[in-house]
Amino acid sequence: SLAACSPIYQNHAYVPSKEELAAVQVGDAREDVAAAIGRPSAQGLLNDDGWFYVQSRWKTVGGKAPQEVDRQVLAVSFDANGKVANVELFGLERGQVVTLSRRVTESSVKGSSFLNQLFSNIGNMGAGQFLRDDNM
């Protein structure tokens, strides 16, 4: 019965590791980024300004519904020529969006309102969305 009360953690979606990100440099072309870390999945976002990779960590205890306990967003921004301008990793600390790492040529990531939307929804996903079968 004690095992039933132990938390179970699961990661959902994908943010490349620090080792994988080391292969992405400011000035690389979109194709180089795709070859190094892949394109964002359905949970991420691709647009002309950048690619956003999103990963969530979920905690389940006993029969309770899963709760999202962490979210990270990797933002790879491109300039007008399709070259990497910024590589930034964001997370949450005490409910505030914080920069975890940054390689930039500009002062801030384009699409920051999108980042705010991603982080404002933490914990608002239902268990059904988390438990859906991604193999379909």
C-alpha positions as CSV (number, residue, x, y, z in Angstrom):
1,S,0.0,0.0,0.0
2,L,3.0,2.3,0.5
3,A,3.9,2.0,-3.1
4,A,0.5,3.2,-4.2
5,C,1.2,6.5,-2.5
6,S,4.7,7.0,-4.1
7,P,4.6,9.7,-6.8
8,I,5.2,8.6,-10.4
9,Y,6.8,11.2,-12.7
10,Q,6.5,11.3,-16.5
11,N,7.9,13.7,-19.1
12,H,5.7,14.7,-22.0
13,A,6.9,16.1,-25.3
14,Y,10.5,17.0,-26.0
15,V,13.2,19.6,-25.3
16,P,16.6,18.7,-26.6
17,S,19.3,18.0,-24.0
18,K,22.3,20.4,-23.3
19,E,24.5,18.0,-25.3
20,E,22.2,18.1,-28.3
21,L,21.9,21.9,-28.1
22,A,25.7,22.2,-28.2
23,A,25.4,21.3,-31.9
24,V,23.2,24.3,-32.6
25,Q,25.1,27.6,-33.0
26,V,24.1,31.1,-33.8
27,G,24.3,31.5,-37.5
28,D,23.3,27.9,-38.4
29,A,20.7,27.4,-41.1
30,R,17.2,26.0,-40.3
31,E,18.3,22.7,-42.1
32,D,21.3,22.4,-39.7
33,V,19.0,22.8,-36.7
34,A,16.6,20.2,-38.1
35,A,19.5,17.8,-38.6
36,A,20.9,18.4,-35.1
37,I,17.8,18.4,-32.9
38,G,14.8,17.8,-35.2
39,R,11.8,19.9,-35.8
40,P,9.3,20.6,-33.0
41,S,6.6,18.0,-32.6
42,A,2.9,18.7,-32.6
43,Q,3.2,20.0,-29.0
44,G,5.7,22.6,-30.2
45,L,5.4,25.3,-32.8
46,L,7.1,26.2,-36.1
47,N,6.8,29.6,-37.6
48,D,8.9,32.0,-39.7
49,D,10.4,33.7,-36.6
50,G,11.4,30.5,-34.7
51,W,10.8,27.0,-33.5
52,F,9.5,26.3,-30.0
53,Y,10.1,23.0,-28.3
54,V,7.9,22.3,-25.2
55,Q,8.4,19.7,-22.4
56,S,6.2,19.1,-19.4
57,R,6.8,17.0,-16.3
58,W,3.8,15.4,-14.7
59,K,3.3,13.9,-11.2
60,T,0.8,11.3,-10.3
61,V,0.1,10.1,-6.8
62,G,-2.2,7.1,-6.2
63,G,-5.6,7.5,-7.9
64,K,-5.4,11.3,-8.2
65,A,-5.4,13.0,-11.5
66,P,-1.9,13.8,-12.9
67,Q,-0.6,17.3,-12.1
68,E,1.8,19.3,-14.3
69,V,4.7,20.2,-12.0
70,D,7.2,21.7,-14.5
71,R,7.4,23.1,-18.0
72,Q,10.4,24.0,-20.2
73,V,10.4,25.8,-23.5
74,L,13.3,26.0,-25.9
75,A,13.1,28.9,-28.4
76,V,15.2,28.9,-31.5
77,S,14.8,32.2,-33.3
78,F,15.8,32.8,-36.9
79,D,16.7,36.0,-38.7
80,A,15.3,37.1,-42.0
81,N,17.8,34.9,-43.9
82,G,16.7,31.8,-42.0
83,K,19.8,31.7,-39.8
84,V,19.8,31.0,-36.0
85,A,19.7,34.4,-34.2
86,N,18.9,33.2,-30.6
87,V,18.8,29.9,-28.7
88,E,17.0,30.3,-25.3
89,L,15.8,27.8,-22.8
90,F,13.0,29.0,-20.4
91,G,11.5,27.4,-17.3
92,L,9.5,28.4,-14.3
93,E,10.7,29.4,-10.9
94,R,8.1,30.4,-8.2
95,G,5.5,30.9,-11.0
96,Q,7.7,33.3,-13.0
97,V,9.2,32.6,-16.4
98,V,13.0,32.5,-16.1
99,T,15.8,32.1,-18.6
100,L,17.7,28.9,-18.0
101,S,20.3,29.4,-20.7
102,R,20.8,31.8,-23.6
103,R,22.9,32.2,-26.8
104,V,21.7,35.4,-28.5
105,T,22.5,38.1,-31.0
106,E,19.4,40.1,-30.0
107,S,18.1,41.2,-26.6
108,S,15.0,39.0,-26.5
109,V,13.2,36.2,-28.3
110,K,10.5,36.9,-30.9
111,G,7.2,35.5,-30.0
112,S,7.5,36.2,-26.3
113,S,3.7,36.6,-26.0
114,F,3.6,32.9,-27.2
115,L,6.0,32.0,-24.4
116,N,3.7,33.7,-21.9
117,Q,0.7,31.8,-23.2
118,L,2.6,28.5,-22.9
119,F,3.6,29.1,-19.3
120,S,0.3,30.6,-18.2
121,N,-1.4,27.3,-19.0
122,I,0.7,25.2,-16.6
123,G,-1.5,22.8,-14.8
124,N,-4.5,23.7,-16.9
125,M,-4.3,20.6,-19.1
126,G,-6.7,17.8,-18.2
127,A,-5.6,14.3,-17.4
128,G,-7.3,13.1,-20.7
129,Q,-4.9,15.3,-22.7
130,F,-1.9,13.9,-20.9
131,L,-3.0,10.3,-21.1
132,R,-3.9,10.3,-24.8
133,D,-2.2,7.8,-27.1
134,D,0.5,9.5,-29.2
135,N,0.8,6.4,-31.4
136,M,-2.5,7.1,-33.2
